[in-house]
Amino acid sequence: MSLATAAPASRYRPRWWAELPLIVIVYAVYSAGRLLVRSDVATAVDHGLRILHLEKTLFLNAEHPLNRLMTAHPAIGIPSDFAYASLHYVVTPAVLIWIYRRRAAVYRAARTWLMTSTLLGLIGFALMPTCPPRLLHATHGFVDTMAQYSSYGWWGAEASAPRGMGWMTNQYAAMPSLHVGWALWCGILLWRHGRHPLLRATGVAYPLLTTFIVMGTANHYFLDAVAGAAVMAVGALLTEPVMRLADRIKATVRARSGVAVPVTKSPVVSAGCKTSAGERIPGQRTSSADSTDDAASADAAGDDTPAAAR
Protein backbone atom coordinates (compact mmCIF):
# COMPACT_ATOMS: atom_id res chain seq x y z
CA MET A 1 0.00 0.00 0.00
CA SER A 2 2.36 2.68 -1.20
CA LEU A 3 -0.19 5.43 -0.63
CA ALA A 4 -0.24 4.61 3.04
CA THR A 5 3.50 4.36 3.51
CA ALA A 6 4.89 7.09 1.30
CA ALA A 7 3.51 10.52 0.53
CA PRO A 8 3.51 11.62 -3.11
CA ALA A 9 5.85 14.47 -4.03
CA SER A 10 3.02 16.68 -5.24
CA ARG A 11 1.32 19.05 -2.81
CA TYR A 12 -1.72 19.40 -5.01
CA ARG A 13 -5.00 19.59 -3.09
CA PRO A 14 -8.24 19.28 -5.09
CA ARG A 15 -10.76 22.08 -4.63
CA TRP A 16 -13.35 21.24 -1.99
CA TRP A 17 -16.28 22.40 -4.11
CA ALA A 18 -15.26 19.85 -6.74
CA GLU A 19 -14.55 17.11 -4.19
CA LEU A 20 -17.83 17.32 -2.31
CA PRO A 21 -20.11 16.54 -5.29
CA LEU A 22 -17.77 13.70 -6.32
CA ILE A 23 -17.95 12.09 -2.87
CA VAL A 24 -21.73 12.54 -2.72
CA ILE A 25 -22.17 10.96 -6.17
CA VAL A 26 -19.99 7.94 -5.33
CA TYR A 27 -21.77 7.37 -2.03
CA ALA A 28 -25.17 7.73 -3.73
CA VAL A 29 -24.13 5.15 -6.34
CA TYR A 30 -22.96 2.84 -3.56
CA SER A 31 -26.19 3.23 -1.55
CA ALA A 32 -28.41 2.79 -4.59
CA GLY A 33 -26.32 -0.18 -5.72
CA ARG A 34 -26.83 -1.92 -2.37
CA LEU A 35 -30.57 -1.69 -2.88
CA LEU A 36 -30.45 -2.79 -6.52
CA VAL A 37 -28.42 -5.92 -5.80
CA ARG A 38 -30.98 -7.34 -3.38
CA SER A 39 -31.39 -11.05 -3.93
CA ASP A 40 -33.87 -13.59 -2.71
CA VAL A 41 -33.66 -14.34 0.98
CA ALA A 42 -33.17 -18.07 0.46
CA THR A 43 -29.95 -17.50 -1.51
CA ALA A 44 -28.61 -15.05 1.07
CA VAL A 45 -29.39 -17.44 3.93
CA ASP A 46 -27.70 -20.29 2.09
CA HIS A 47 -24.54 -18.21 1.65
CA GLY A 48 -24.61 -17.27 5.34
CA LEU A 49 -24.90 -20.89 6.42
CA ARG A 50 -22.04 -21.88 4.14
CA ILE A 51 -19.80 -19.25 5.72
CA LEU A 52 -20.82 -20.44 9.18
CA HIS A 53 -20.04 -24.04 8.23
CA LEU A 54 -16.65 -23.03 6.78
CA GLU A 55 -15.74 -21.19 9.97
CA LYS A 56 -16.62 -24.25 12.06
CA THR A 57 -14.47 -26.37 9.78
CA LEU A 58 -11.59 -23.91 10.34
CA PHE A 59 -12.28 -23.90 14.12
CA LEU A 60 -13.30 -20.22 14.01
CA ASN A 61 -16.14 -19.45 16.37
CA ALA A 62 -15.62 -15.96 17.81
CA GLU A 63 -19.13 -14.78 16.88
CA HIS A 64 -21.06 -16.93 19.35
CA PRO A 65 -19.18 -16.00 22.56
CA LEU A 66 -19.06 -12.32 21.62
CA ASN A 67 -22.76 -12.32 20.81
CA ARG A 68 -23.58 -13.97 24.14
CA LEU A 69 -21.43 -11.36 25.92
CA MET A 70 -23.35 -8.45 24.38
CA THR A 71 -26.70 -10.13 24.86
CA ALA A 72 -26.09 -10.79 28.56
CA HIS A 73 -24.51 -7.42 29.35
CA PRO A 74 -26.44 -4.37 28.12
CA ALA A 75 -23.60 -2.12 29.30
CA ILE A 76 -21.54 -3.65 26.49
CA GLY A 77 -24.28 -4.45 23.99
CA ILE A 78 -25.99 -1.04 23.89
CA PRO A 79 -22.82 1.03 23.23
CA SER A 80 -21.79 -1.55 20.65
CA ASP A 81 -25.10 -1.16 18.84
CA PHE A 82 -24.71 2.62 18.88
CA ALA A 83 -21.17 2.27 17.52
CA TYR A 84 -22.30 -0.10 14.76
CA ALA A 85 -25.14 2.19 13.73
CA SER A 86 -23.19 5.45 13.70
CA LEU A 87 -19.38 5.38 13.85
CA HIS A 88 -18.76 4.61 10.18
CA TYR A 89 -20.93 7.62 9.27
CA VAL A 90 -18.88 9.89 11.56
CA VAL A 91 -15.29 8.62 11.74
CA THR A 92 -14.77 7.93 8.03
CA PRO A 93 -15.76 11.46 6.85
CA ALA A 94 -13.84 12.97 9.79
CA VAL A 95 -10.62 11.19 8.75
CA LEU A 96 -11.18 12.19 5.12
CA ILE A 97 -11.59 15.85 6.10
CA TRP A 98 -8.54 15.64 8.38
CA ILE A 99 -6.42 14.25 5.55
CA TYR A 100 -7.72 16.97 3.23
CA ARG A 101 -6.81 19.76 5.62
CA ARG A 102 -3.61 18.46 7.21
CA ARG A 103 -2.05 16.06 4.68
CA ALA A 104 -2.77 17.52 1.26
CA ALA A 105 0.02 15.46 -0.34
CA VAL A 106 -1.79 12.16 0.28
CA TYR A 107 -5.42 13.28 0.11
CA ARG A 108 -6.13 12.38 -3.51
CA ALA A 109 -4.63 8.90 -3.14
CA ALA A 110 -6.49 8.31 0.14
CA ARG A 111 -9.80 9.40 -1.36
CA THR A 112 -9.28 7.28 -4.48
CA TRP A 113 -8.39 4.28 -2.33
CA LEU A 114 -11.57 4.65 -0.28
CA MET A 115 -13.83 5.09 -3.31
CA THR A 116 -12.27 2.26 -5.31
CA SER A 117 -12.57 -0.16 -2.40
CA THR A 118 -16.16 0.86 -1.74
CA LEU A 119 -17.15 0.13 -5.33
CA LEU A 120 -15.34 -3.22 -5.12
CA GLY A 121 -17.42 -3.99 -2.03
CA LEU A 122 -20.54 -3.26 -4.03
CA ILE A 123 -19.45 -5.89 -6.54
CA GLY A 124 -19.09 -8.32 -3.65
CA PHE A 125 -22.65 -7.62 -2.49
CA ALA A 126 -23.92 -8.34 -5.99
CA LEU A 127 -21.97 -11.56 -6.45
CA MET A 128 -22.56 -12.98 -2.99
CA PRO A 129 -25.63 -11.70 -1.11
CA THR A 130 -25.20 -12.96 2.44
CA CYS A 131 -27.51 -13.19 5.42
CA PRO A 132 -25.88 -11.81 8.59
CA PRO A 133 -25.79 -14.08 11.66
CA ARG A 134 -28.50 -12.08 13.47
CA LEU A 135 -31.06 -12.91 10.77
CA LEU A 136 -30.43 -16.65 10.78
CA HIS A 137 -32.94 -18.91 12.50
CA ALA A 138 -32.64 -18.87 16.30
CA THR A 139 -31.55 -22.51 16.26
CA HIS A 140 -28.13 -21.34 15.01
CA GLY A 141 -27.52 -19.65 18.36
CA PHE A 142 -27.43 -15.94 17.47
CA VAL A 143 -29.42 -13.13 19.09
CA ASP A 144 -30.21 -9.95 17.15
CA THR A 145 -28.83 -7.34 19.55
CA MET A 146 -29.98 -4.54 17.25
CA ALA A 147 -33.57 -5.69 17.82
CA GLN A 148 -32.98 -6.48 21.48
CA TYR A 149 -31.76 -2.96 22.27
CA SER A 150 -33.70 -1.07 19.60
CA SER A 151 -35.67 0.89 22.21
CA TYR A 152 -32.43 2.62 23.23
CA GLY A 153 -31.58 3.95 19.78
CA TRP A 154 -33.03 5.23 16.53
CA TRP A 155 -32.71 1.92 14.70
CA GLY A 156 -35.35 -0.76 14.45
CA ALA A 157 -35.10 -4.35 13.36
CA GLU A 158 -33.29 -3.26 10.19
CA ALA A 159 -29.81 -2.78 11.69
CA SER A 160 -28.53 0.79 11.32
CA ALA A 161 -31.49 2.10 9.32
CA PRO A 162 -33.74 4.53 11.21
CA ARG A 163 -36.82 2.91 12.72
CA GLY A 164 -39.53 2.40 10.09
CA MET A 165 -37.12 3.02 7.19
CA GLY A 166 -35.80 -0.48 6.63
CA TRP A 167 -36.46 -0.14 2.91
CA MET A 168 -33.44 2.20 2.78
CA THR A 169 -30.95 -0.56 3.47
CA ASN A 170 -30.05 -4.01 2.19
CA GLN A 171 -29.79 -6.29 5.21
CA TYR A 172 -28.32 -9.09 3.11
CA ALA A 173 -25.15 -7.22 2.12
CA ALA A 174 -22.90 -8.71 4.78
CA MET A 175 -20.05 -9.95 2.55
CA PRO A 176 -17.64 -8.14 2.59
CA SER A 177 -17.87 -6.06 5.76
CA LEU A 178 -17.21 -2.46 4.74
CA HIS A 179 -17.64 -1.48 8.39
CA VAL A 180 -14.33 -3.25 8.93
CA GLY A 181 -12.90 -2.14 5.58
CA TRP A 182 -13.57 1.56 6.20
CA ALA A 183 -12.28 1.25 9.78
CA LEU A 184 -9.06 -0.28 8.43
CA TRP A 185 -8.72 2.62 5.97
CA CYS A 186 -9.12 5.09 8.84
CA GLY A 187 -6.70 3.17 11.02
CA ILE A 188 -3.91 3.01 8.43
CA LEU A 189 -4.16 6.72 7.67
CA LEU A 190 -4.20 7.67 11.36
CA TRP A 191 -1.23 5.41 12.08
CA ARG A 192 0.79 6.57 9.07
CA HIS A 193 0.07 10.29 9.14
CA GLY A 194 -0.90 11.05 12.73
CA ARG A 195 1.85 12.79 14.68
CA HIS A 196 0.32 12.56 18.14
CA PRO A 197 0.69 9.18 19.90
CA LEU A 198 -3.04 9.22 20.72
CA LEU A 199 -3.94 9.42 17.02
CA ARG A 200 -1.61 6.55 16.21
CA ALA A 201 -3.04 4.46 19.05
CA THR A 202 -6.55 5.21 17.76
CA GLY A 203 -5.43 4.02 14.33
CA VAL A 204 -4.60 0.63 15.82
CA ALA A 205 -7.61 0.35 18.15
CA TYR A 206 -10.39 1.47 15.81
CA PRO A 207 -10.26 -1.41 13.26
CA LEU A 208 -9.90 -3.97 16.06
CA LEU A 209 -12.81 -2.48 17.99
CA THR A 210 -14.96 -2.41 14.85
CA THR A 211 -14.25 -6.08 14.18
CA PHE A 212 -15.21 -6.91 17.77
CA ILE A 213 -18.46 -4.93 17.42
CA VAL A 214 -19.62 -6.30 14.06
CA MET A 215 -19.21 -9.88 15.27
CA GLY A 216 -20.63 -9.32 18.76
CA THR A 217 -23.75 -7.61 17.44
CA ALA A 218 -24.16 -10.57 15.03
CA ASN A 219 -24.07 -8.30 12.00
CA HIS A 220 -21.10 -10.02 10.38
CA TYR A 221 -19.13 -13.25 10.41
CA PHE A 222 -15.39 -13.20 11.02
CA LEU A 223 -14.82 -14.08 7.36
CA ASP A 224 -16.87 -11.01 6.38
CA ALA A 225 -14.32 -8.93 8.27
CA VAL A 226 -11.46 -10.73 6.52
CA ALA A 227 -13.12 -10.05 3.16
CA GLY A 228 -13.50 -6.37 4.09
CA ALA A 229 -9.77 -6.13 4.76
CA ALA A 230 -9.03 -7.95 1.49
CA VAL A 231 -11.20 -5.51 -0.47
CA MET A 232 -9.25 -2.59 1.02
CA ALA A 233 -5.97 -4.28 0.07
CA VAL A 234 -7.08 -4.71 -3.54
CA GLY A 235 -8.36 -1.13 -3.57
CA ALA A 236 -4.96 0.08 -2.40
CA LEU A 237 -3.23 -1.80 -5.23
CA LEU A 238 -5.62 -0.27 -7.78
CA THR A 239 -5.31 3.30 -6.48
CA GLU A 240 -2.41 4.44 -8.65
CA PRO A 241 -3.79 2.88 -11.88
CA VAL A 242 -7.18 4.48 -11.17
CA MET A 243 -5.57 7.89 -10.66
CA ARG A 244 -3.57 7.55 -13.88
CA LEU A 245 -6.73 6.60 -15.77
CA ALA A 246 -8.56 9.58 -14.27
CA ASP A 247 -5.71 11.88 -15.36
CA ARG A 248 -5.82 10.55 -18.91
CA ILE A 249 -9.58 10.99 -19.10
CA LYS A 250 -9.29 14.52 -17.73
CA ALA A 251 -6.55 15.40 -20.23
CA THR A 252 -8.62 14.00 -23.11
CA VAL A 253 -11.70 15.96 -22.07
CA ARG A 254 -9.68 19.16 -21.79
CA ALA A 255 -8.07 18.63 -25.18
CA ARG A 256 -11.41 18.05 -26.90
CA SER A 257 -13.04 20.99 -25.17
CA GLY A 258 -10.18 23.32 -26.06
CA VAL A 259 -9.28 24.10 -22.46
CA ALA A 260 -5.67 25.19 -22.25
CA VAL A 261 -3.41 23.11 -20.04
CA PRO A 262 -1.51 25.30 -17.54
CA VAL A 263 2.18 25.74 -18.43
CA THR A 264 4.54 24.62 -15.71
CA LYS A 265 7.09 27.26 -14.71
CA SER A 266 10.77 26.45 -15.05
CA PRO A 267 12.08 25.09 -11.78
CA VAL A 268 14.53 26.90 -9.58
CA VAL A 269 17.79 24.98 -9.82
CA SER A 270 19.36 26.31 -6.65
CA ALA A 271 18.46 28.84 -4.01
CA GLY A 272 18.07 32.17 -5.75
CA CYS A 273 19.70 31.03 -9.02
CA LYS A 274 18.06 30.14 -12.31
CA THR A 275 19.61 29.03 -15.59
CA SER A 276 20.52 31.88 -17.90
CA ALA A 277 19.50 32.10 -21.54
CA GLY A 278 22.75 30.55 -22.72
CA GLU A 279 22.85 27.68 -20.23
CA ARG A 280 21.25 24.26 -20.09
CA ILE A 281 22.34 23.67 -16.51
CA PRO A 282 24.64 25.81 -14.34
CA GLY A 283 28.23 25.53 -15.56
CA GLN A 284 27.32 23.90 -18.92
CA ARG A 285 27.15 26.49 -21.71
CA THR A 286 26.23 26.23 -25.36
CA SER A 287 28.89 26.53 -28.07
CA SER A 288 27.68 30.02 -29.01
CA ALA A 289 27.88 31.10 -25.40
CA ASP A 290 31.39 29.63 -25.14
CA SER A 291 32.64 31.49 -28.23
CA THR A 292 31.16 34.74 -27.00
CA ASP A 293 32.79 34.33 -23.60
CA ASP A 294 36.17 33.44 -25.20
CA ALA A 295 36.05 36.59 -27.36
CA ALA A 296 35.22 38.72 -24.37
CA SER A 297 38.12 37.17 -22.45
CA ALA A 298 40.54 37.89 -25.32
CA ASP A 299 39.48 41.53 -25.47
CA ALA A 300 39.90 41.87 -21.74
CA ALA A 301 43.37 40.32 -21.97
CA GLY A 302 44.30 42.69 -24.78
CA ASP A 303 43.23 45.72 -22.75
CA ASP A 304 45.38 44.59 -19.85
CA THR A 305 48.59 44.30 -22.04
CA PRO A 306 51.17 46.98 -21.11
CA ALA A 307 51.42 49.87 -23.57
CA ALA A 308 55.12 49.17 -24.25
CA ALA A 309 54.27 45.78 -25.61
CA ARG A 310 51.69 47.07 -28.14
N, C-alpha and C positions, 0 to 999 in steps of 0.2 A: 504494500500500500504506500507507494511513493508519496502520494499527496498527504499522507498523515505523518510521514517521517522527514520530509524535506520540503521547505517552502520554495515555491517558484521564484525566479529572479524578478519577475515583473511585479510592480506595485499597483497594477491597474485594479481599480475597484468599480464594478458596474454601478450605473446610476440606480438609486433606490426606486425611482418611479418607473423604471423599466423592469426591475427585479420583481417588484410586488405583483404586477399582473401575471408574470411568468409563473411565480410560485402558486398563485391562486388558480391559474389554469391547470397546472400539473396536478394539484391536489383535487380539483374538481373532476378531472379525468380519472384519477385514482378512485375517488369516492363513487362516481357513477359506474366505473368499471366493476367495482365490488358488487354493486347491485345487479349489473347486467350478467355477471357470471354465476348467478345463483343456479344451483343444480337441484335435482330432486333429493329429498331428504334421505331416501334409502341409500343412494350412492354415497352421500356424505357420511352417513353412519357406518357404512361398510368400510370406508377408508379409515375412519376413526378407530374402528375395532381392529383393523389390520395393524395400525400403528401401535395400539395397545398390546397386541399379541407379539409384535416384533420387540417391543421394549421388554416384555416378560422373558422372551427368548434370550435377550442380551443381559438379563438380570438387572434391568433398570426399572425402578419402581419408586421414584421420589415423589410422584404426584399424590399417591394415596396418603402417606404420612403427613405431607404438608397440608393436604386438604382437610384431614382430620384435625390437625392443629388449629387451622383457621375456623373450622366449624365449631370446635369446642371452646375456643377462646375469642369472644367478640372483640376484646382489646387488640387482638392481632388481625382478626378477619375484617373488621370494619375499616380500619385505616388502609388495609391492603386493597379492599374494594374501591375506596376513594382514589388510591394511587393508580389502580388499573384503569379507572374510568376517566382520569384527568391528566396524569403526569405527562403522557406523550403529547397531549395538546398544548402543554405549557413549556416543558423543558426543551423539546426539540426546536420550536421557534426561538426560544430564548438563546440557545446555543448558536443558532444560525445568525441571529442579530448580533450577538457578541463577536462572532467571527467577522461579520461584516464591518463592525465598528473598530475592532481592536487588531485584527489580523487580516488586513486587506489583501496581502500577498497570497493567502491560501483560500480566500472566500470562494472564488469561482470554482475551484476544484472541489471544495467541500460541498457546495450547493449541487454541483453536477453529480457528485458521488451519491448524495442523498436521493436526488430525483431519479437517477438511473436505477438504483437499488429498489426504490419504491415501485417503479414500473415493472421491474423483474418480479417483485412480489405479486403484483397483479396477475402476471402470467402464471405464477404458481397457484393462485386461487382458481384460475380458470381450468388449469390442467388437473388439479387435485382438490376439489371441494372436500372439506374435512369437518366432521362434527367434533366440536370440542368435548372434553371429558364431562363437563357439567350437563350436557344435553343427552348423554347416553342414558340408557335405562338404569334405574336405581340399583338393579342387581349387580352392576359393575362396580359399585362401591363409591361413587362420587356424589358429593352434595353440591348443589348450585349455590355458592355463597352469595352471588350477586342477587339471587332471589331471596335468600335467607335474610340478608341485611338490607333489602331494597327500601325499607321504611326509613332508613337513616340517610339515604342519598336521593339523588334526582333520577337515578336509573330504575328501570323496572326489571322485568324478566328477560329483557333483550340486552344484557350486558351493559355496555357503556352508553347506549342510546337513551335519551331522556324518556321518562315514563310516558307511555302512550304513543311513542314515535319509533317503535320497533321496525317499521317499514323502511327507516332511513339507514339501516345497517344490514349486513349479510352475516348472520351468526355462524354460517358454515364456511367461513374463510379463515380457518385456523392454521393452515399450512401454506407458507411459512409464518412464523410469528414476527410481524413487523414491530410489535411492541419491543421485542428483544433486539431486533435489527436496528431500529432507530436509537434505542438506548446504547447499543454498542457504538454507533456513529457518534453520539454525544460523548461517550466515555473516551473514545480515542482522541477526539479533538481537544477535550478538556485536559487529558493527560499530556498530549503532545505540545499544546500551545498555552496551557495555563502556567503562569509563573508562580502563583501562590500555592504553597503545599496543600491547602484546603481544596483548591480547585482540582489539583491532581488526584487527591484522595477521592474526591467526588467522582472523578472520571473512572476510577477503579470500582467504586461501590455501586454506582448507579446501574450498570448492566447486570451485575450480580443480584442486586435487589430486585430488579425487574424480572429476572428469570425466576427468582423465588416467588414473586407475587403471581406471575401468570400461571405457574403450576399449582400453587396453593389455592388460588381461587377457582381452579379447575377450568380455566379458559384455554389452556394449551397443554400439550404433552411436552415432555423434555425434547423429543425429536423435532417438534415444531420450533423450539428455541434454537436447536442446532441448525435447522434449515434457515432460520432468520439470520444467523451469523454467516452462514454460507452465502446467502444472497448478498449480504453487505460486502463480503470478500470479492465476489464476482463483480459487483458494482464498482468496487475500487479499481479492479483491473481494467474495467471498461471506461473509466473516467477520462483518461487522456485521449483515447481514440474518439470518444464522444465529443470532447472539446475541439479536437482537430476537425471533425466532421462539421460541427457547428460553425467553426471559423471559415471553412470552405464554402458552406452554404451562405453565410453572411457576405463573404467577398463576392460570390456570384450574384447575389441579389443587388449588391451595391453597383457592380459593374453593369448589370442590365438596366438598372434604374438611372445610371449616369451620375451617381453620387461620387464625388471625388474622395479618394482615399487620402487621409492626412499624410503629409510628407514628414518623415522623421528627421529631426535636426541632427547635424553632424556631431558626434560625441566629443566631449572634452577629453583630450588624450592624457593630460596631466593637469595638476592644479594650476589654473590660471593660464595655461598655454594651449593654443590650438595650432593645427598645422597651417602653414602659410600657403599662399597660392602656388608656390613652386615646389612644395614638398608633398610626398606621399605619407611618410611618417617622419617624426623629428629625426634629423641627422641624415636622411636619405633624400637627396635632391635629384631633380631631373637633369638630363644632359644640358638642356638650354640654361637651366639655373646655374649649373656648374661652369659653363663657358662664360656666362655673365660675371660670375663671382671671380673667375680667373682673370678676366680682363680688368676688372676693378682693382684686383690685387696688384696687377702689373703697373697700372697707372699710379697707384699709391706708392709702389716701390720706386718708380721713376721720379716722382716728386721728392722722394726722400734722398735721392742721389746728390752728393755734394756738387756745388757749382763748378769746381775745378775739374771734375771728371766729365763734364758735359762737353 
